[in-house]
Amino acid sequence: MTDNNNSTQHESSIPTLQEILEERVEACWYAPCSGSANGNPNEINNEDQLNGWKEYAFLTETTSFGEYSFNPAAPVAILKQVHPSPESAQSVVCQLCPKHCKISEGRVGFCSARINRGGRLYSRFYGRPTSLAIDPIEKKPLFHFLPGSPILSLGTQGCNLSCKFCQNWQISRPLPANESLNRVLEPEKVVQLAIENRCPSVAFTYNEPTVWCEYVLHVARLCRKSGIKTAVVTNGMISEKARKELYETVDAANVDLKAFTPEFYRNYTNGSLEDVQETLEFIAQRTNVWLEVTNLVIPTLNDSPNEIQRMCEWIVNTLGPHTPIHFSAFFPTYRLLNLPPTPAETVIRAIEIAKKTGLEYAYGGNIPNEASQSTFCPSCGEKLIERSRRYETKITPALTERSETEWICGKCERKIVGVFK
Ligand code: SF4
């Protein structure tokens, strides 16, 4: 990391983190999820609730998934019309994720984050986070990427899935018109905050970063110039074109693999297992992005030993046995209140299955078992990184730097994968 206060041009106008957290933006930009329009299930129709949309910040760049331009005088982020609908010149098809919403004039897509105005598609939450915090990087979770470091984390609004068990539904789903959580935070200020708060990395998290991809790309490019790494915490539902550009730009990803059956994805998330698998495969095989996987284990829905074993076998064969997997315990929330919390034993059983299947780093989350959160050498069992439930992390002397990019177990010299500095 370059701890350099001269790296951005707006030092005097940079608010403190506390000021930003306290700031409230009065304009309301939300579209409540009030059903579909024109028979398109991926479209939300409530134009009245979109007052203030012109107040968004602007960006100028061309991505592989659309053209958009930045104009500070006209504050809206834009993704230009990319595929005119044959039925109506005013409809646009969003190219950002596999839902490919066809969006009529004045309406927003399934995620509520993108709106059609005058035949052009605009990003509604560019530069407008709802959530901002400095987290331990272990909370993302990322266990083999800058362990023990703080990560500046931000999220905006909207999601291209609608999981019944969403833990962040307050920001992933559209809000009523009179509720606004967004703050203003320009990309340069994100970098500045990371520097001021000595965060070596920035995470795009809390809600799905794909649906605010322009802001992610802009921040990530600025971070890279300043020596700050970036990570996405994502559901993996992203189009082929956008995925290429995104994963050329960020350094790490934790991808949710929510289950290993198409039925679960269809019935509980409104997504597609196949699309997520494609993204995982792409990251592991065609990029240099550091990849970890999270699986939320939900009683009766995706916790069968057989399903977990099939998922682990696929990860070993497709992503590689070195891919860290995090099994996390479910707690009843949002629209899935009828199921009990996941017993710790179920998470431990999943870890055992993963290890027997050949995965070298399998972890437990949301359970009172600190051993399941520490990193051990896959060959000799030496403890390399010790973690507590409160995300306190201690790298033991056994994790040894062999070269700038290679780390080994000091006891048996086994290579330990990850980005450790
Ligand atoms: S990002 Fe996905 S869900 Fe959102 S408008 Fe585009 S295609 Fe639809």
Boltz pocket constraint, residues with backbone or C-beta under 6 A from the ligand:
constraints:
  - pocket:
      binder: B
      contacts: [[A, 42], [A, 94], [A, 95], [A, 96], [A, 97], [A, 98], [A, 99], [A, 100], [A, 101], [A, 108], [A, 109], [A, 110], [A, 111], [A, 112], [A, 113], [A, 114], [A, 159], [A, 160], [A, 210], [A, 211]]
      max_distance: 6.0
